[in-house]
Amino acid sequence: AAAAGGAVKPDAARVRAWRLDGRQGLSWETGRKRWKVQIHYGTRLNLGRFKTKEDAIACRLLGEDRIAAGCHPETGKYVPEAERPKPPKTQVKNNAHLLGKP
C-alpha cells in the first residue's frame, strides 16, 4: 500500500521483525495513550503519535526508508547529499575495548 511521499508501507513481517529487534524511536505516552514516534535527522524529529504499536513501527520504518533513499523523513522530498545532516555521534568515547585483542 502506498503512503505519503510515494513510499511503500512496510509489510507485517518487517514490522514484526522490528519489534523483536528492540530498536529505539518509539515511546509510550501514558497521558495521551498513544505511541510517539521519533527519528534523528540532524535534530530529533517527531513523526507522530499512533494508537497501535504496529502503526508507530510502520511510520518509523517509513522514515528510515526515506532517509536511506536520500529524502527527508517527514516530507519525503529529496534532499541533495551536500545538505543532508550527518548521523549522530556515538556516546562511547573509546570503543577499542569492543574490538578485542589483536
Backbone as JSON, one array per atom type, in Angstrom:
{
  "sequence": "AAAAGGAVKPDAARVRAWRLDGRQGLSWETGRKRWKVQIHYGTRLNLGRFKTKEDAIACRLLGEDRIAAGCHPETGKYVPEAERPKPPKTQVKNNAHLLGKP",
  "N": [[0.84, -1.18, 0.0], [0.55, 2.2, -0.82], [2.04, 5.04, 0.7], [2.17, 8.37, 2.12], [4.28, 10.61, 0.32], [5.09, 8.89, -1.61], [6.25, 6.53, -0.78], [6.37, 3.05, 0.13], [4.27, 1.31, 2.35], [5.56, -0.57, 5.04], [5.63, -4.19, 5.14], [3.79, -6.61, 7.15], [5.48, -8.6, 8.2], [7.98, -7.37, 8.28], [7.48, -5.38, 10.15], [6.98, -6.95, 12.42], [9.53, -8.11, 12.73], [11.01, -5.83, 13.34], [9.94, -5.18, 15.83], [10.86, -7.31, 17.39], [13.54, -6.83, 17.35], [14.1, -4.76, 19.1], [14.69, -2.02, 18.79], [15.24, 1.61, 18.94], [13.21, 4.65, 19.1], [10.55, 4.65, 19.48], [8.08, 5.45, 21.89], [5.93, 5.11, 24.72], [3.28, 7.17, 25.53], [1.76, 7.8, 28.38], [-0.24, 9.6, 29.36], [-1.53, 10.46, 27.0], [-2.15, 8.1, 25.88], [-0.95, 6.96, 23.61], [1.38, 5.89, 21.05], [4.46, 7.37, 20.59], [6.44, 8.53, 17.94], [9.75, 8.99, 16.99], [12.61, 10.25, 15.2], [16.07, 10.61, 14.37], [17.37, 13.2, 12.58], [19.54, 15.17, 11.86], [18.44, 16.86, 13.85], [16.28, 15.83, 16.55], [13.33, 14.53, 15.31], [9.82, 14.63, 15.54], [7.7, 12.22, 14.47], [5.07, 11.58, 14.76], [2.04, 10.46, 16.51], [0.5, 7.44, 17.52], [-2.22, 5.08, 17.78], [-1.85, 2.29, 17.76], [0.88, 0.04, 18.24], [1.96, -1.21, 16.02], [1.31, 0.49, 13.86], [2.85, 2.69, 14.61], [5.44, 1.63, 14.46], [5.52, 1.06, 11.72], [5.47, 3.68, 10.72], [7.91, 4.63, 11.69], [9.7, 2.92, 10.33], [9.14, 3.73, 7.73], [10.13, 6.34, 7.81], [12.87, 5.72, 8.18], [13.38, 4.39, 5.76], [12.97, 6.48, 3.95], [15.09, 8.21, 4.63], [17.25, 6.56, 3.94], [16.86, 6.53, 1.2], [17.6, 9.05, 0.54], [15.87, 11.1, 1.13], [13.82, 13.51, 2.94], [12.7, 12.57, 6.18], [10.14, 13.35, 7.14], [8.73, 14.81, 5.11], [9.28, 13.47, 2.73], [10.51, 14.51, 0.55], [13.2, 14.86, -1.82], [16.55, 15.3, -0.73], [19.45, 17.02, -1.44], [22.74, 15.58, -1.39], [24.78, 17.15, -0.23], [23.38, 18.75, 1.51], [22.33, 17.13, 3.45], [21.93, 16.14, 6.86], [24.54, 15.11, 9.14], [24.99, 11.81, 10.56], [24.13, 11.08, 14.03], [26.64, 11.43, 16.6], [28.29, 8.8, 18.35], [27.83, 7.88, 21.8], [29.86, 6.58, 23.07], [33.13, 7.11, 23.94], [35.67, 5.87, 23.71], [36.03, 3.08, 22.01], [37.73, 0.95, 21.71], [37.98, -1.27, 23.31], [35.92, -2.87, 22.52], [36.72, -4.1, 20.23], [38.36, -6.21, 20.78], [41.3, -8.22, 21.53], [44.27, -7.82, 19.55]],
  "CA": [[0.0, 0.0, 0.0], [1.34, 3.42, -0.92], [1.89, 6.0, 1.79], [2.52, 9.74, 1.73], [5.65, 10.76, -0.15], [5.38, 7.89, -2.63], [6.91, 5.36, -0.22], [5.51, 1.9, 0.34], [4.12, 0.94, 3.76], [6.24, -1.85, 5.29], [4.74, -5.33, 5.34], [3.62, -7.05, 8.53], [6.64, -9.38, 8.63], [9.06, -6.44, 8.61], [7.08, -4.73, 11.4], [7.22, -7.93, 13.5], [10.98, -8.24, 12.91], [11.47, -4.62, 14.01], [9.52, -5.29, 17.23], [11.73, -8.27, 18.06], [14.9, -6.29, 17.36], [14.23, -3.9, 20.27], [15.33, -0.75, 18.44], [14.7, 2.81, 19.55], [12.44, 5.54, 18.26], [9.16, 4.6, 19.93], [7.86, 5.55, 23.33], [4.53, 5.14, 25.09], [2.87, 8.34, 26.3], [0.67, 7.33, 29.22], [-1.31, 10.59, 29.42], [-2.26, 10.51, 25.73], [-2.42, 6.71, 25.48], [-0.51, 6.86, 22.22], [2.79, 5.62, 20.8], [5.13, 8.52, 19.98], [7.5, 8.1, 17.02], [10.78, 9.99, 16.74], [13.78, 9.82, 14.44], [17.12, 11.63, 14.39], [17.76, 13.66, 11.24], [20.13, 16.46, 12.2], [17.86, 17.04, 15.18], [15.24, 14.82, 16.79], [12.07, 14.89, 14.69], [8.65, 13.9, 15.98], [6.99, 11.76, 13.27], [3.65, 11.47, 15.03], [1.54, 9.62, 17.61], [-0.37, 6.41, 16.95], [-2.93, 4.24, 18.75], [-1.29, 0.94, 17.8], [2.34, -0.05, 18.13], [2.29, -1.61, 14.64], [1.28, 1.71, 13.03], [4.0, 3.5, 15.0], [6.64, 0.99, 13.88], [5.46, 1.28, 10.27], [5.86, 5.07, 10.49], [9.36, 4.72, 11.94], [10.38, 2.26, 9.22], [8.97, 4.6, 6.56], [11.13, 7.41, 7.98], [14.2, 5.17, 7.92], [13.48, 4.14, 4.32], [13.12, 7.77, 3.27], [16.46, 8.68, 4.85], [18.12, 5.71, 3.14], [16.68, 6.9, -0.21], [18.06, 10.42, 0.34], [14.74, 12.02, 1.28], [13.51, 13.97, 4.3], [11.81, 11.58, 6.77], [8.78, 13.85, 7.34], [8.08, 15.25, 3.88], [9.52, 12.55, 1.63], [11.15, 15.23, -0.56], [14.61, 14.57, -1.99], [17.49, 16.26, -0.15], [20.78, 16.83, -2.03], [23.69, 14.98, -0.44], [25.52, 18.19, 0.48], [22.51, 19.39, 2.51], [21.85, 16.15, 4.42], [22.64, 16.2, 8.14], [25.39, 13.98, 9.45], [24.4, 10.97, 11.6], [24.57, 11.47, 15.38], [27.85, 10.81, 17.11], [28.07, 7.82, 19.39], [28.14, 8.32, 23.15], [31.07, 5.89, 23.52], [34.31, 7.89, 23.57], [36.75, 4.98, 23.32], [35.43, 1.77, 21.84], [38.77, -0.02, 21.36], [37.75, -2.48, 24.09], [34.93, -3.68, 21.84], [37.35, -4.77, 19.11], [39.08, -7.4, 21.24], [42.76, -8.16, 21.44], [44.75, -8.06, 18.18]],
  "C": [[0.88, 1.24, 0.0], [1.03, 4.34, 0.24], [2.28, 7.38, 1.27], [3.98, 9.8, 1.3], [6.04, 9.71, -1.17], [6.08, 6.65, -2.1], [5.88, 4.26, 0.0], [5.47, 1.56, 1.82], [4.76, -0.42, 3.98], [5.24, -2.98, 5.53], [4.75, -5.78, 6.8], [4.83, -7.82, 9.05], [7.79, -8.45, 9.03], [8.74, -5.7, 9.92], [7.33, -5.67, 12.58], [8.7, -8.07, 13.78], [11.54, -7.02, 13.64], [11.13, -4.67, 15.49], [10.46, -6.21, 18.0], [13.15, -7.75, 18.21], [15.14, -5.37, 18.55], [14.89, -2.56, 19.98], [14.6, 0.44, 19.04], [13.88, 3.62, 18.56], [10.98, 5.56, 18.6], [9.11, 4.77, 21.43], [6.36, 5.65, 23.59], [4.26, 6.37, 25.93], [1.61, 7.97, 27.08], [-0.5, 8.3, 29.23], [-2.16, 10.63, 28.16], [-2.71, 9.14, 25.26], [-2.13, 6.51, 24.0], [0.98, 6.49, 22.18], [3.37, 6.82, 20.06], [6.31, 8.01, 19.15], [8.46, 9.25, 16.78], [11.89, 9.38, 15.9], [14.79, 10.95, 14.46], [17.51, 11.94, 12.95], [18.31, 15.07, 11.4], [19.72, 16.86, 13.61], [16.82, 15.93, 15.36], [13.92, 15.32, 16.21], [10.95, 14.02, 15.25], [7.85, 13.52, 14.74], [5.5, 11.55, 13.52], [3.34, 10.59, 16.23], [0.48, 8.69, 17.04], [-1.02, 5.59, 18.06], [-2.29, 2.87, 18.87], [0.21, 0.98, 17.61], [2.75, -0.39, 16.69], [2.29, -0.4, 13.7], [2.47, 2.61, 13.34], [5.28, 2.95, 14.41], [6.66, 1.2, 12.38], [5.88, 2.7, 9.92], [7.36, 5.24, 10.66], [10.14, 4.09, 10.78], [10.28, 3.08, 7.94], [9.97, 5.76, 6.62], [12.54, 6.93, 7.69], [14.41, 4.91, 6.44], [13.67, 5.44, 3.54], [14.52, 8.31, 3.43], [17.42, 7.88, 3.99], [18.03, 6.05, 1.65], [17.12, 8.33, -0.5], [16.96, 11.45, 0.45], [14.57, 12.43, 2.74], [12.51, 13.01, 4.91], [10.37, 12.05, 6.98], [8.06, 14.12, 6.03], [8.22, 14.27, 2.73], [10.18, 13.22, 0.43], [12.64, 14.92, -0.6], [15.46, 15.69, -1.41], [18.85, 16.01, -0.78], [21.79, 16.39, -0.97], [24.45, 16.02, 0.37], [24.7, 18.82, 1.61], [22.0, 18.42, 3.58], [22.63, 16.27, 5.73], [23.48, 14.95, 8.36], [24.71, 13.13, 10.53], [24.9, 11.38, 12.98], [25.83, 10.74, 15.79], [27.5, 9.84, 18.23], [28.45, 8.38, 20.75], [29.43, 7.7, 23.68], [32.28, 6.66, 23.02], [35.44, 7.0, 23.05], [36.18, 3.58, 23.23], [36.45, 0.72, 21.45], [38.56, -1.33, 22.1], [36.72, -3.4, 23.43], [35.54, -4.49, 20.7], [38.05, -6.06, 19.51], [40.59, -7.24, 21.07], [43.21, -8.49, 20.02], [45.44, -9.41, 18.03]]
}
